[in-house]
Amino acid sequence: MQKNHSIRTLIIGLDGMPLSLAQDLSEKGILNSLNPLLHSNKAVAIKSELPYLSPVNWTSFFTGTGPENHGVFGFTEYSFKKQKIFFSDSSQIKAQPIFHPNRANGKFFKIINLPHTYPAFPISGQLISGFLSLDLKKAIFPPPLYPILKAQKYTLEANTILALQNPANIFPELKKTLTSRELAFNLFWSDLAWDIFIFVLTEPDRLFHFCYDAVINQEHPLHQNCLTFLKNLDDLLTKVLNKFKELPDPKRLILVADHGFTALKTEVDLNALLTQRGFLKFKKPPLNEWDLDCIHPLTKAFALDSGRIYLYPFDPTARKLGKQSLAQQIKEILLSMRYQGEKVISKVLEKRELYPNASFDHTPDLICVPRAGFDLKGKFDRKEIFGHFGRTGVHLESDVLFFDSFGEKPITLRDVGKLVEKNYENKL
């Protein structure tokens, strides 16, 4: 006789972890806890949503939808109607998360460090928000958890500004946040009063941005520092996986990253390119990288990270009449761009191709997909198209780590969210 049983599910998020690198590190005994998982036929490389930024992809994961539905296209967004740039956070998400009380199907979630859930909001369970969380008190639901985490000196995020000054500065910062993740895990796990446990470690992404060269190069002076940190990460993963092993059946384990990573060749500032080609004009020197007030109203196009271009941002009439012609001009320029003889952009997609159902005011007109190793930027205060600014690793659309003990093989992050929701209940 078959009965419905609730499947207790642990989801471990490894922000920025490529499958190929994780497999290599596990073979070398650095990420030893993952070795049997990542070398099984249940481990696959999936793809990121575009643009392959953390807020876009983690939001796609926890809503089970793409940017055209949840409305998150980057860390910053541009409103055509208001003609202003705003920082994206949970209040702008237009799709309901799978852990929203109306959608959770009675399941109780415990969530630690999930990006783009700040400020924290009521869920069916308990939540500690992840990147970009600014205030611990606003990053926690329900509120009574705040004094507990404050007393434990929970650290929301590593101070990566220090790593821009010296990459070695990232290691004490990562140690601090990893300690906090473990404290939160112990606090949330202990009573086993949950159905779905989401535990995201953003530390790999931080390490790879500033020390990817040191991770992959044995001769690098910081290589051993990287291995020491990754072993510390593995120690925590071992503890978490051992706790999972102790759970009675039925249970399910999912490992998922939000994007891959590779070595940086160069940053590519699209606004510098648009300026040089006459599409972006300034009426005064910019005060910072987001100073929209410095832009001349006759500007035809500007970009935001990562590879999003907005056409005729200040001229609604020209936007209606000439957008298609302008899009074609800019696409041809972008696709012909070279760095040291190498093509930079693999494709440029129009809004109607990538987000056909998107009706948001802040949907970008063009989305540029670079070739591996190129990091597309959209600053207003840079003059050179190519350059290096303290980072050695860059996001990758492909090679995104995924493992499911049930053997499901999704395609992108939105599909991961769908399969979690689909299996709230399962006949066993």
C-alpha positions as CSV (number, residue, x, y, z in Angstrom):
1,M,0.0,0.0,0.0
2,Q,1.4,3.4,-1.0
3,K,1.2,6.4,1.3
4,N,2.2,10.0,0.9
5,H,5.3,10.9,2.9
6,S,6.8,14.3,3.3
7,I,10.4,14.2,2.0
8,R,12.8,16.1,4.2
9,T,15.1,18.1,1.8
10,L,18.5,19.6,2.4
11,I,19.6,22.1,-0.3
12,I,23.2,23.3,0.0
13,G,24.0,26.3,-2.2
14,L,27.6,26.8,-3.2
15,D,27.7,30.3,-4.7
16,G,29.9,30.5,-7.8
17,M,31.1,26.9,-7.7
18,P,31.9,25.4,-11.1
19,L,31.3,21.6,-11.4
20,S,34.7,21.0,-13.0
21,L,36.7,22.8,-10.4
22,A,34.7,21.2,-7.5
23,Q,35.4,17.7,-9.1
24,D,39.1,18.5,-9.4
25,L,39.3,19.8,-5.8
26,S,37.5,16.8,-4.5
27,E,39.8,14.4,-6.3
28,K,42.7,16.1,-4.7
29,G,41.2,15.7,-1.3
30,I,40.5,19.4,-0.8
31,L,36.7,19.1,-1.0
32,N,36.8,15.5,0.0
33,S,33.2,15.5,1.4
34,L,31.9,16.1,-2.1
35,N,33.9,13.5,-3.9
36,P,31.4,10.6,-4.0
37,L,28.6,13.0,-4.9
38,L,30.3,14.8,-7.7
39,H,31.7,11.7,-9.4
40,S,28.3,10.0,-9.5
41,N,25.9,10.1,-12.5
42,K,23.7,12.4,-10.4
43,A,26.1,15.3,-10.7
44,V,25.6,17.5,-13.8
45,A,26.6,20.9,-15.1
46,I,23.6,23.2,-15.5
47,K,23.4,26.7,-16.9
48,S,22.8,30.1,-15.3
49,E,19.9,32.4,-16.2
50,L,21.0,35.6,-18.1
51,P,22.5,37.8,-17.0
52,Y,24.4,35.3,-14.9
53,L,24.5,37.4,-11.7
54,S,23.8,36.1,-8.2
55,P,20.5,38.1,-7.6
56,V,19.1,37.0,-10.9
57,N,19.9,33.3,-10.4
58,W,19.1,32.9,-6.7
59,T,15.8,34.7,-7.3
60,S,15.1,32.3,-10.2
61,F,15.9,29.4,-7.9
62,F,13.6,30.4,-5.1
63,T,10.7,31.6,-7.3
64,G,11.0,28.8,-9.9
65,T,10.7,31.5,-12.6
66,G,13.0,33.6,-14.9
67,P,13.7,37.3,-14.9
68,E,10.8,38.0,-17.2
69,N,8.5,36.9,-14.4
70,H,10.3,37.8,-11.2
71,G,11.7,41.1,-12.5
72,V,15.2,40.9,-11.2
73,F,17.9,41.6,-13.9
74,G,20.9,42.6,-11.8
75,F,22.2,44.2,-8.6
76,T,21.0,47.6,-10.0
77,E,18.1,48.4,-12.2
78,Y,17.1,51.3,-14.4
79,S,13.5,52.7,-14.5
80,F,12.6,54.2,-17.8
81,K,9.6,56.0,-16.3
82,K,11.4,57.4,-13.3
83,Q,14.7,57.8,-15.2
84,K,16.7,56.7,-12.2
85,I,18.9,53.8,-11.1
86,F,17.8,51.8,-8.0
87,F,19.4,48.9,-6.1
88,S,17.5,45.7,-6.4
89,D,16.3,43.9,-3.2
90,S,13.5,41.5,-2.1
91,S,10.9,44.3,-2.2
92,Q,11.1,44.4,-6.0
93,I,10.5,40.7,-6.6
94,K,7.3,40.2,-8.6
95,A,7.0,36.4,-8.3
96,Q,6.0,34.6,-5.2
97,P,8.9,32.6,-3.6
98,I,8.4,28.9,-3.1
99,F,8.6,29.4,0.7
100,H,5.9,32.1,0.8
101,P,3.1,31.0,3.1
102,N,0.6,31.0,0.2
103,R,2.9,28.7,-1.8
104,A,4.7,26.5,0.7
105,N,1.9,23.9,0.8
106,G,2.2,23.7,4.6
107,K,6.0,23.0,4.5
108,F,8.3,24.6,7.0
109,F,11.5,26.1,5.7
110,K,14.7,27.0,7.4
111,I,16.9,29.2,5.3
112,I,20.4,30.6,5.9
113,N,22.3,33.1,3.8
114,L,20.1,33.0,0.7
115,P,21.0,36.0,-1.6
116,H,18.4,38.5,-2.6
117,T,16.0,37.9,0.2
118,Y,16.9,41.2,2.0
119,P,15.1,42.8,3.6
120,A,13.7,39.6,5.1
121,F,10.0,39.0,4.7
122,P,7.4,36.7,6.3
123,I,7.9,33.1,5.1
124,S,6.6,29.7,6.1
125,G,9.6,29.2,8.4
126,Q,12.7,31.0,9.5
127,L,15.1,33.1,7.3
128,I,18.5,34.7,7.5
129,S,18.9,36.8,4.4
130,G,22.2,36.7,2.4
131,F,23.9,39.1,0.0
132,L,23.2,42.1,-0.2
133,S,22.1,42.3,3.4
134,L,23.0,45.6,5.1
135,D,21.4,45.4,8.6
136,L,21.2,42.2,10.7
137,K,17.9,43.2,12.3
138,K,16.3,43.6,8.8
139,A,17.8,40.4,7.6
140,I,16.0,38.0,9.9
141,F,12.5,36.5,10.1
142,P,10.9,36.0,12.5
143,P,12.2,39.0,14.6
144,P,12.8,37.1,17.8
145,L,15.8,35.4,16.2
146,Y,17.6,38.7,16.0
147,P,18.9,39.0,19.6
148,I,20.1,35.4,19.4
149,L,22.1,35.9,16.2
150,K,23.3,39.3,17.4
151,A,24.6,37.7,20.6
152,Q,26.5,35.2,18.5
153,K,28.0,38.1,16.5
154,Y,26.6,36.7,13.3
155,T,28.4,38.3,10.3
156,L,26.3,38.9,7.2
157,E,28.9,39.4,4.6
158,A,32.7,39.5,4.0
159,N,34.2,43.0,3.6
160,T,35.5,42.5,0.0
161,I,36.6,46.1,-0.2
162,L,39.6,45.0,1.8
163,A,40.5,42.4,-0.8
164,L,40.6,45.0,-3.5
165,Q,43.4,46.6,-1.5
166,N,45.2,43.3,-1.0
167,P,43.8,39.9,-2.0
168,A,45.3,38.3,1.1
169,N,42.8,40.4,3.2
170,I,40.0,38.1,2.0
171,F,41.0,35.2,4.2
172,P,40.2,36.5,7.6
173,E,37.0,37.9,6.2
174,L,36.0,34.5,4.9
175,K,36.9,32.8,8.1
176,K,34.5,35.2,10.0
177,T,31.6,34.6,7.7
178,L,32.2,30.8,7.5
179,T,32.1,30.7,11.3
180,S,28.8,32.6,11.3
181,R,27.3,30.2,8.8
182,E,28.2,27.2,11.0
183,L,26.7,28.9,14.1
184,A,23.5,29.6,12.2
185,F,23.4,26.0,10.9
186,N,23.7,24.6,14.4
187,L,21.0,26.9,15.6
188,F,18.5,26.1,12.9
189,W,19.2,22.4,12.4
190,S,19.1,21.2,16.0
191,D,15.3,20.8,16.6
192,L,14.7,19.2,13.2
193,A,11.5,21.1,13.0
194,W,11.6,21.7,9.3
195,D,10.7,20.1,5.9
196,I,13.1,22.0,3.7
197,F,16.5,23.4,4.8
198,I,18.3,25.8,2.5
199,F,22.0,26.5,3.5
200,V,23.9,28.8,1.1
201,L,27.7,29.3,1.3
202,T,28.6,32.4,-0.6
203,E,32.3,32.2,0.4
204,P,33.5,30.3,-2.8
205,D,32.3,33.2,-4.9
206,R,34.2,35.7,-2.8
207,L,37.3,33.7,-2.9
208,F,37.2,33.1,-6.6
209,H,36.6,36.8,-7.5
210,F,39.8,37.8,-5.8
211,C,42.0,34.7,-5.8
212,Y,40.9,32.5,-8.7
213,D,44.4,32.7,-10.1
214,A,45.8,31.6,-6.7
215,V,43.3,28.6,-6.5
216,I,44.3,27.2,-9.8
217,N,48.0,28.1,-9.9
218,Q,50.2,26.0,-7.5
219,E,53.0,28.5,-7.8
220,H,50.9,31.5,-6.6
221,P,52.1,32.8,-3.2
222,L,48.5,32.6,-1.9
223,H,47.8,29.1,-3.2
224,Q,48.2,27.4,0.2
225,N,46.0,30.1,1.8
226,C,43.3,29.2,-0.7
227,L,43.6,25.5,0.0
228,T,43.5,26.0,3.7
229,F,40.3,28.0,3.4
230,L,38.7,25.4,1.0
231,K,39.6,22.6,3.5
232,N,37.9,24.7,6.2
233,L,34.9,24.9,3.9
234,D,35.0,21.1,3.4
235,D,35.1,20.6,7.2
236,L,31.8,22.5,7.5
237,L,30.4,20.6,4.5
238,T,31.4,17.3,6.2
239,K,29.5,18.3,9.4
240,V,26.4,19.3,7.4
241,L,26.5,16.1,5.3
242,N,26.9,13.9,8.4
243,K,23.9,15.5,9.9
244,F,22.0,14.8,6.8
245,K,23.1,11.1,6.9
246,E,21.6,10.8,10.4
247,L,18.2,11.8,9.1
248,P,15.7,9.0,8.6
249,D,14.2,8.3,5.2
250,P,12.6,9.7,3.2
251,K,15.1,12.5,2.5
252,R,16.6,14.3,-0.4
253,L,19.9,16.1,-0.9
254,I,20.5,18.8,-3.5
255,L,23.7,20.8,-4.2
256,V,23.4,23.8,-6.4
257,A,25.5,26.8,-7.6
258,D,24.2,29.9,-9.2
259,H,26.8,30.3,-11.8
260,G,30.2,29.0,-12.8
261,F,33.6,30.6,-12.6
262,T,36.7,31.0,-14.7
263,A,39.9,33.0,-14.9
264,L,39.5,36.7,-15.8
265,K,41.1,37.9,-19.0
266,T,39.9,41.5,-18.6
267,E,37.0,43.6,-17.5
268,V,35.2,45.2,-20.4
269,D,33.4,48.5,-19.7
270,L,30.5,48.8,-22.2
271,N,29.9,52.4,-21.2
272,A,33.4,53.4,-22.2
273,L,32.8,51.7,-25.6
274,L,29.4,53.5,-26.0
275,T,31.0,56.8,-25.1
276,Q,33.8,56.4,-27.6
277,R,31.2,55.5,-30.3
278,G,29.1,58.6,-29.5
279,F,26.0,56.8,-28.1
280,L,26.6,57.8,-24.5
281,K,27.2,61.5,-23.7
282,F,28.0,63.3,-20.4
283,K,27.0,66.8,-19.4
284,K,29.5,66.8,-16.4
285,P,32.1,64.5,-14.9
286,P,30.5,61.6,-13.1
287,L,30.8,61.5,-9.3
288,N,30.8,57.7,-9.1
289,E,30.0,54.6,-11.2
290,W,26.2,55.1,-10.7
291,D,26.0,58.8,-11.2
292,L,23.1,59.0,-13.6
293,D,22.8,62.8,-13.2
294,C,26.0,63.2,-15.1
295,I,24.5,61.8,-18.3
296,H,23.4,64.1,-21.1
297,P,19.7,63.8,-22.1
298,L,20.6,63.2,-25.7
299,T,22.3,59.9,-24.8
300,K,21.2,57.1,-27.0
301,A,22.3,54.2,-24.9
302,F,24.1,53.2,-21.7
303,A,24.9,49.9,-19.9
304,L,24.7,48.5,-16.4
305,D,26.5,45.4,-15.1
306,S,26.5,42.7,-16.4
307,G,26.1,43.4,-20.1
308,R,22.6,45.1,-20.0
309,I,22.0,47.9,-22.4
310,Y,19.2,50.5,-22.3
311,L,18.3,52.3,-25.5
312,Y,17.1,55.9,-25.6
313,P,16.8,56.1,-21.8
314,F,15.7,59.7,-21.7
315,D,13.7,60.1,-25.0
316,P,10.4,58.1,-25.2
317,T,9.7,59.3,-28.7
318,A,13.0,58.2,-30.2
319,R,12.7,55.0,-28.2
320,K,9.4,54.1,-30.0
321,L,10.6,55.2,-33.4
322,G,14.2,54.3,-33.7
323,K,14.9,51.5,-31.1
324,Q,15.3,48.7,-33.6
325,S,17.7,50.6,-35.9
326,L,19.8,51.6,-32.9
327,A,19.8,48.1,-31.5
328,Q,21.2,46.8,-34.7
329,Q,24.0,49.4,-34.9
330,I,25.1,48.6,-31.3
331,K,24.9,44.9,-31.8
332,E,27.2,45.1,-34.8
333,I,29.8,47.1,-32.8
334,L,29.6,44.8,-29.9
335,L,30.0,41.6,-31.9
336,S,33.0,43.1,-33.8
337,M,34.9,44.0,-30.5
338,R,38.2,42.4,-30.0
339,Y,40.7,42.1,-27.1
340,Q,44.2,41.2,-28.1
341,G,42.8,39.7,-31.2
342,E,40.1,37.7,-29.4
343,K,36.4,38.2,-29.9
344,V,34.8,39.5,-26.7
345,I,31.1,39.0,-27.2
346,S,29.6,35.7,-28.2
347,K,26.0,37.0,-28.7
348,V,23.7,40.0,-28.1
349,L,20.1,39.2,-27.4
350,E,17.2,41.6,-27.7
351,K,14.6,41.8,-25.0
352,R,11.9,40.2,-27.2
353,E,14.2,37.2,-27.7
354,L,15.3,36.5,-24.1
355,Y,12.4,37.9,-22.2
356,P,9.4,37.8,-24.6
357,N,6.8,38.0,-21.8
358,A,8.5,40.7,-19.7
359,S,6.4,43.8,-19.2
360,F,8.6,45.5,-16.5
361,D,9.6,49.1,-16.9
362,H,13.2,48.2,-16.0
363,T,13.7,45.3,-18.5
364,P,16.9,45.9,-20.5
365,D,16.7,46.3,-24.2
366,L,19.9,44.3,-25.0
367,I,21.7,41.6,-23.1
368,C,25.3,40.9,-24.0
369,V,26.7,37.4,-23.4
370,P,30.6,37.5,-23.3
371,R,33.0,34.8,-24.2
372,A,34.6,33.0,-21.2
373,G,37.0,35.1,-19.2
374,F,35.5,38.5,-20.1
375,D,33.6,40.5,-17.4
376,L,31.1,43.0,-18.8
377,K,30.8,46.2,-16.7
378,G,28.6,49.3,-17.0
379,K,30.3,52.0,-15.0
380,F,29.9,55.7,-15.6
381,D,33.3,56.8,-14.3
382,R,35.6,54.7,-16.4
383,K,37.3,55.9,-19.6
384,E,39.1,52.8,-20.8
385,I,37.2,49.9,-22.3
386,F,39.6,47.2,-21.0
387,G,41.2,46.9,-17.6
388,H,41.9,45.1,-14.4
389,F,40.6,46.3,-11.1
390,G,41.6,43.8,-8.4
391,R,39.7,40.7,-9.5
392,T,41.1,37.6,-11.1
393,G,38.0,35.5,-11.5
394,V,34.8,36.0,-13.4
395,H,31.3,34.4,-13.6
396,L,30.6,31.8,-16.2
397,E,27.2,30.9,-17.7
398,S,28.0,27.2,-18.0
399,D,29.7,24.6,-15.7
400,V,27.3,25.3,-12.9
401,L,27.4,22.6,-10.2
402,F,24.3,20.6,-9.5
403,F,23.7,17.3,-7.7
404,D,20.3,15.7,-6.8
405,S,20.1,12.5,-4.8
406,F,16.9,11.8,-6.7
407,G,18.7,12.1,-10.0
408,E,16.8,14.9,-11.5
409,K,18.7,16.9,-14.2
410,P,17.3,20.5,-14.5
411,I,18.6,22.9,-17.2
412,T,18.7,26.2,-15.3
413,L,18.2,27.7,-11.9
414,R,14.5,28.2,-12.4
415,D,14.1,24.5,-13.1
416,V,15.8,23.7,-9.7
417,G,13.1,25.7,-7.9
418,K,10.4,24.0,-9.9
419,L,11.6,20.5,-9.0
420,V,11.9,21.4,-5.3
421,E,8.3,22.6,-5.3
422,K,7.1,19.7,-7.4
423,N,8.4,17.2,-4.8
424,Y,6.9,18.8,-1.7
425,E,5.0,15.6,-1.6
426,N,5.9,12.3,-3.2
427,K,4.4,8.8,-3.1
428,L,6.9,6.3,-1.7
